[in-house]
Structure formats: structure tokens, C-alpha cells
């Protein structure tokens, strides 16, 4: 995998070029490559995409472009994690070997650290070899053009430095041509002219060296109206007089102990020291009382955060290749940002011997500190006082930066609110570093690296709690301690408050505190001690938010403790730009971007305590407004469920639409989400149950039953019986309470089918008979046909063949009369099964053939596989096992491709039966054991018992009587369990004959 931007944009994976879909993807790739391994903010990506005013849908279009880029790269073989979604933007993860820019910078850093001039020259040459032409020459974007110009300047500076080092190594003949070309490209560059003059002079070409000077002098005078610098004039004079010191190359100075120069400002190496003078500093005449030691006291019970501490230490290390001059620790209220930064700063003190400056910017207070006043405070700490402090902000900032030149100081800026508050306080010196804490992303800070701080891990939270409360108290009531930490959500501030309450009340047991904070409605009131309060901490963040973001947060709290997709904010606010409001909450660290799901979509979550605050904020809102917001969100969920179900293999559990409202997302978004329908359902599985519960809680019975019924096809294919039952029970109670007969009938039918799968035939009968009665009351013919057909399965399994046949015929007549060909295909297959059981093989074949034609005409590949599985039994009965196995192999391939484990189990059971009929014990046993495992996993006792019985029969026929006894005993225990569930003594037939 290789990417390049030092020349035309280039992407190659598995030795073939990646084809990008248009200039937008090219721009996004270029922007991510330029800032590889750093978060690229959404604001920057929008600026890259549009040179002029961006449209209102800019964020969504950028997200679409990045998603498309990610898909193209993954399709070529790149890992899905190559581009990750981060809070406020995206990040592309590459090594120097994978990106020419990183390789270029790596070689430059090696050159900067090298003590030997020869090694320096070799590293610089390797750096220059990374270039294939001017950077990003084929990508059109004003923002990227500025970046490309900066990179091209860095290339020229590297080239100049390389030639200077090689000149000092005595390679004056070799560098003349390159210096001549470089001066032609940069006709005003006096450093290049100086190098060329020295090289020519050392080659005995004194006249040409003087001509270089004269041409430069005329160019500067004619075009810029200036003279050459005194240093160049002095070199000219030395060449005129034949200074013998110029004839021998000076050795390159050792650089082993010097830090590598910053990439943007690597000083040009001068082969001959033509001047010993240095310019006066801006702060000439001012003295500083150093070192300054202003860091706050460390937290004595600081725990954990080893990964964050290691990352900060690496970024502050002046010798590290990934050093960052500015580190921003971002996190939500109460997460422990200031504690972490103070601890990290104290650990790093040894690297900053000139002092540590601490400034509290108080962005979340009633009166955020003005940067001008902060600069005055900093200057006073640096021994500048009174009239020596300038009045203007820019002058104060300039003096501040000048005082820190050539110093190694650490500046800590606590509680920053926005970039404008921070920018004047950034030192320009390479030896300085800045640690910042903020509740918001500060993506406008140049060169800043952001560390996203989350709550403590469970182990760290328990360590903090135990350290404050005392080990003995915690060990006496370990479960209560876990419950308290769970209520605190592992948030450091909440843990400190809870621990402080216990410390101040030694007579309390941990149970007392747990009982007081486990009630969510009282939790925030209890989590307060002295000036510390979780609620107050969150409210400080809310002050900085616009009104629409506060409203969005309050409504998000109503959705429950789920990890949500970003689209929910749009319908909550009834706005098309909801995700921009969500970005505001993410940037403010009130909503957490937790991950990118398998579909490439970002996922968001509120910390439980912030969600509790959000619910409190929502309390004063009008109930009708909150209800409308909930309905809008649930309407989108319903539309997505319907669309997703339409893309699943054919199923007969999806009911006709009711009267619940449906609200559609933009088509492009729906297509992206539904590109993998099973994947979408898998991702949203918890949220779909949560949506049903939300609908029930708000008395939205129509939405509740339609959402529940809509997921039944997915649950059926995935065999998710627990989810199936839980959702149907919730919605059924709501539908019955509201007198919703259509919804009740659908939900009872869904539960009836579930009871059949679980061998609970008595419960299935009661549910299906009630469903049929309601269907007849409401005129739901299709629903009646399906419920009657399901009842026929119960009759067949329990050995009432005539009743089963009668019910199938009744259901089929209704389906044909209604013109429902999907139900007709299913029931035609069922008729074939019944005729096969009665020994009427020709008539069974007629029904199976008709069912197969119908399924093929409907392009229902799942139904085709089901009919083939049934057809295999007919072939086997006729003594054609090869035809039976051909049908079963085709059916198995379909079921396995669709990940339908239950039908895969049924097909394997049939395979086992066919091989058993051929006395092929090995192949029959393998198929039957695999089928038994699938049935066991999904709670299908009936068919699992059949598998073990068949295996036992094979063992007995082979004379392996101990094994036969064990397998038959296992089958008997399963049949006994089924009999107890259904209060019958006789074992039932398999549900899939």
C-alpha cells in the first residue's frame, strides 16, 4: 500500500492503482494525506472541497465523499480502519513507508539528528528522492494549493540544505549544476547564490563566480530596488581578493546534540561563515528571572491514564519524530482533564528546565479570561512589569514570544474555550511546548494534536474509589461499590463526590449511598458535595452552546441509553442540518463519538450522567413538543425497518402496513445504510428494541406494533428468539391496552410462529387461534391465511394429519382468492409436504413443482431453497438419493450465503437422512451432528432430538451400542422436555419433516 502527494496524487494498493470517483474523492484523499495520522477537521475538509461559499449540505457531501473514498480503498484491499471517523473529522493512519510525505519528513529528521555531515547528506538525498514533481500538481483546490506551495518550499529548502552540506564535504564540482538550476528557479535567493559562488570559486572559476554576484545584484536592484545583503557583499569581496580561506571546505558542524529543526523552518546551511553578527532580539535589554514554576499541586490520588500519559510524554519529547508543539486534551465535564494535564506536566518538568507557566483561561466560567489580560499575567511571571508591558494585544504577544525564544518552557493553558483565546498565548520557540485542556475541539490551532479523554476504565474507577474511601469499607461491600461506580458511570468527578460523601460520613454503609443515587431522578441532586457538583459542571458547558444545540441535547436524552446513529438529530429537531448541530455537541464533549460501525457510519452516545442532565433540561419543554420529536424519530426508524425488510430474503412474517407515520431520510443516505440490509439490522439491533420500548413508553401503540412486526423477518433469519419475544411482548401489551385489534393480531401471529420454533405448541395454538379470530373481525384475509397455515404446522407436528391438511387447504384457498402469490408459493409447498406424508408421491411432485415455479417467478431465492429442501425428500422416497443430494446442496448453498442457520440446520438434517438411508454412517453423522449443534444453539429441542435419535440408530446398526445408547438417551431427554412443556406424553414429530 503506497500513497503519494509529492508530485501528482497517487494511490496504489496491492500493486495496482486505486481508481477514484471524481475530483471530490481526490480532494478528500489529498487533504487526509497532507495531515496523515492527525485529525482533519470537518471545517477544513469543507474548505478543501469548495473554493467559494459552501452549500448548506456541505457536511453531508463531505461525509459521502469520504465514505465513497473509504469504500474504494477497502475494495482494493485496504483495511477498513485505514480512514477512521474521529470527533469533528477524520483521520488516515499511515506509516512513513506508505506515504511519501511521511518518508520525506522522516529522512529530514534523520538528517537533523545526524552528527556526521556525510550521514546528513545521505539522509537529505533520500528525502529528496521521495519527490516526483511539484506537490499535488493535479488536484485543484485553493486550500490545497497553499499546502502544496508550502511543501514545494520545504522541498527547495531541503535541496538547498543538502547542496550546502555536500559543498562542505568538498563536492563542489558535483553540486554546481544543481545550484545553477536552483538559482534559476529562485532568482532572488541569496543563499543559493552564495553556495554557487563558493562552488565555482573552488573549481577555479572565479570569473563565473563574480558573474553570478553581478547578475544577482542587477536583478535585486532592477526588480526589488535593494542591494545584496552585507554577507553576500563580503563574500564577493573575498572572491575578488582571492581569500585563501575559501579554497578549503570547512567541516560541517556536529549536530548530534542539537534538536532537529522544525520542518517548516529548517535553516539554510551556510558553507562559509561570512558574518559573526547576530540580529538583536525583540526583547533586547529585558531580563527574565527564570525558571518559572507555576504548575498547580499534583493530585495525590491520581490513578490510571497510562495510555494518555504515554501519548502526552511522546508528543512533548523533543527528540521524538512525532513531537507536537501543542497538545490539546479534550473531554466532557468532570472527566479529569485538568488532573491529567497537571500530572503529565509535572512528569515532564525535566524536559523544560527553563520553567513551567500555568494560566487558567476560565472559558466555562461566567467571565472567561481575556487573552490580553492573560498575556499581561504571563509577562509579569516572566519578570516584565509596569510600563514595560505594551498596551496592544499584538505587541504583548510579540514580546511574550520573543522572551521565550531559545528557551525550553512548558506552558499549560487550562479550561480553554476557543482558538482565539489560545492563539496569542502560543510561544513560537521550538524548545517550548503547550498543554491545553478544553471541553471543545480546537482544530484551528496550527500543529495541535488532540487527545480525546474518556471516563476511567472500570479498574481505574475502582482504584480511585478504593483509594479515597478505604480498602476495608470497599472489601466489606464489594457489590455495593460496583453499583455506586455504575451509577457514577466511571466519571472521575462523580466518583470523587461519591467518595467524598462516604469519607465525610464514616458511619454510612456503602449501601446507604447506593440507595440514594440508584434512583436516576435523584442522582444528580445526590452527586454534590461542597462546591463540587456534576449538574453544575455540565451546566458550565451548556452556557457555551447555542440554543439549538441545548435543545438537541435535551431531546437526545429522551431516546434512552443507546449508542445512536447521527441521523437521529435531524428528525428530533425537524431540521435537515441536524448533524451539524450534533457536531457542535461532539465538539463540546457533551456527546461522545464512540466508534464507526461496520457500515462506516459514526456512532454517538451520551454519558449516563449527562443523559440524566439532558432529561432534566427537557422537563420544562411542552409534552406535545417532546412527543412530536419522538414520533419523528420513530417514524424514520419505521421507514428504515420497512426498507430493510424489503431487501431481506423473502419472508411471510412482515405484516401489511398500518396507519403509523413514516418519515424518510434522503435517498442517498438510505441507499448507503441499506447497501447491506442484514448488516444494518445487526448494527441497529439494540436500537430497534429501544425504539419499540420508546414507542410503548409514549403510548404510541401503532408505531410500537409496526416497528416490532417489521423486525420479525430479520429475527426469523437470524434466529434471535430472545429479541423476537421481548419486542413482541412489549408491543402486544401496548396494543391490547389501546384496543388495537390489527396490531394485536399481527403480534400474536408472530409469537405463534416463535412458539412453534421453540416447540411450545400449546402456547402457539392459543396465540394463533386468537390471531385468527381478530383477523376475521378486522377483515385481514392475508393474516388469517398465514395464521391458519401456522396452525397446520402444529397439527402436523402433533400427528393430526387430516386436520393439518384441512388447514393448509383452507389457508391456500384464502391466499389464492387474495392473489397473494408469496403465500401461495409457501402453502403449495406445504401441500406437497402433506401429500408426501400420505404417500401420494405423484401429487406431492405436482405441488412441489408448482411451488418451485412460483418461487422462481417471484425471484424469491430463499423460498426456492426451501422448496428444493422439501423436494429432496420426494427424490429420496423414490430411491434417487443423488437427485436428493443435488437439491440439498443447492439449498444449503443458498441458506449459508444468507446466513440462515435454522434452515441450514433443516437442510443438514435432510442430508443426514439421505446418507443414513445409504448406510453411510460417517457422512450422515457429520451432517447430523452439525445440524444438532445449530438446533441446540437456537433452542429447537424437537429437531435436535431427531438428529441424536438418527445418530443413535446409525450407531446401533454399526454395532456401537454404548454410543447408540448415549445418543438415544439424549434424544429421549429432549422429547421428555418437550412433552413437559406441552403437557403431552407422546413425542412430537420433527417440525421439519
Secondary structure as GFF3:
##gff-version 3
##sequence-region A 1 993
A	DSSP	beta_strand	2	4	.	.	.	ID=ss1
A	DSSP	beta_strand	10	13	.	.	.	ID=ss2
A	DSSP	beta_strand	16	17	.	.	.	ID=ss3
A	DSSP	alpha_helix	22	34	.	.	.	ID=ss4
A	DSSP	beta_strand	40	41	.	.	.	ID=ss5
A	DSSP	alpha_helix	42	49	.	.	.	ID=ss6
A	DSSP	alpha_helix	58	75	.	.	.	ID=ss7
A	DSSP	three_ten_helix	80	82	.	.	.	ID=ss8
A	DSSP	beta_strand	83	86	.	.	.	ID=ss9
A	DSSP	beta_strand	89	92	.	.	.	ID=ss10
A	DSSP	three_ten_helix	96	98	.	.	.	ID=ss11
A	DSSP	alpha_helix	100	113	.	.	.	ID=ss12
A	DSSP	alpha_helix	117	128	.	.	.	ID=ss13
A	DSSP	alpha_helix	142	168	.	.	.	ID=ss14
A	DSSP	alpha_helix	172	185	.	.	.	ID=ss15
A	DSSP	alpha_helix	190	202	.	.	.	ID=ss16
A	DSSP	alpha_helix	206	219	.	.	.	ID=ss17
A	DSSP	pi_helix	220	224	.	.	.	ID=ss18
A	DSSP	alpha_helix	230	240	.	.	.	ID=ss19
A	DSSP	three_ten_helix	244	246	.	.	.	ID=ss20
A	DSSP	three_ten_helix	263	265	.	.	.	ID=ss21
A	DSSP	beta_strand	292	293	.	.	.	ID=ss22
A	DSSP	alpha_helix	306	316	.	.	.	ID=ss23
A	DSSP	beta_strand	326	331	.	.	.	ID=ss24
A	DSSP	alpha_helix	337	347	.	.	.	ID=ss25
A	DSSP	three_ten_helix	349	351	.	.	.	ID=ss26
A	DSSP	beta_strand	355	360	.	.	.	ID=ss27
A	DSSP	alpha_helix	371	381	.	.	.	ID=ss28
A	DSSP	three_ten_helix	386	388	.	.	.	ID=ss29
A	DSSP	alpha_helix	393	404	.	.	.	ID=ss30
A	DSSP	beta_strand	410	416	.	.	.	ID=ss31
A	DSSP	alpha_helix	419	423	.	.	.	ID=ss32
A	DSSP	beta_strand	433	438	.	.	.	ID=ss33
A	DSSP	beta_strand	448	453	.	.	.	ID=ss34
A	DSSP	alpha_helix	458	469	.	.	.	ID=ss35
A	DSSP	alpha_helix	471	476	.	.	.	ID=ss36
A	DSSP	alpha_helix	478	488	.	.	.	ID=ss37
A	DSSP	alpha_helix	492	504	.	.	.	ID=ss38
A	DSSP	alpha_helix	510	517	.	.	.	ID=ss39
A	DSSP	alpha_helix	520	526	.	.	.	ID=ss40
A	DSSP	beta_strand	528	529	.	.	.	ID=ss41
A	DSSP	beta_strand	532	533	.	.	.	ID=ss42
A	DSSP	alpha_helix	534	542	.	.	.	ID=ss43
A	DSSP	alpha_helix	547	557	.	.	.	ID=ss44
A	DSSP	beta_strand	564	565	.	.	.	ID=ss45
A	DSSP	alpha_helix	568	573	.	.	.	ID=ss46
A	DSSP	alpha_helix	578	587	.	.	.	ID=ss47
A	DSSP	beta_strand	592	596	.	.	.	ID=ss48
A	DSSP	beta_strand	602	605	.	.	.	ID=ss49
A	DSSP	alpha_helix	608	618	.	.	.	ID=ss50
A	DSSP	alpha_helix	623	646	.	.	.	ID=ss51
A	DSSP	alpha_helix	667	673	.	.	.	ID=ss52
A	DSSP	three_ten_helix	674	676	.	.	.	ID=ss53
A	DSSP	alpha_helix	677	683	.	.	.	ID=ss54
A	DSSP	alpha_helix	685	697	.	.	.	ID=ss55
A	DSSP	alpha_helix	701	718	.	.	.	ID=ss56
A	DSSP	alpha_helix	721	737	.	.	.	ID=ss57
A	DSSP	alpha_helix	741	757	.	.	.	ID=ss58
A	DSSP	alpha_helix	761	778	.	.	.	ID=ss59
A	DSSP	alpha_helix	781	797	.	.	.	ID=ss60
A	DSSP	alpha_helix	801	818	.	.	.	ID=ss61
A	DSSP	alpha_helix	821	837	.	.	.	ID=ss62
A	DSSP	alpha_helix	841	857	.	.	.	ID=ss63
A	DSSP	alpha_helix	861	877	.	.	.	ID=ss64
A	DSSP	alpha_helix	881	897	.	.	.	ID=ss65
A	DSSP	alpha_helix	901	917	.	.	.	ID=ss66
A	DSSP	alpha_helix	921	937	.	.	.	ID=ss67
A	DSSP	alpha_helix	941	957	.	.	.	ID=ss68
A	DSSP	alpha_helix	961	982	.	.	.	ID=ss69
###
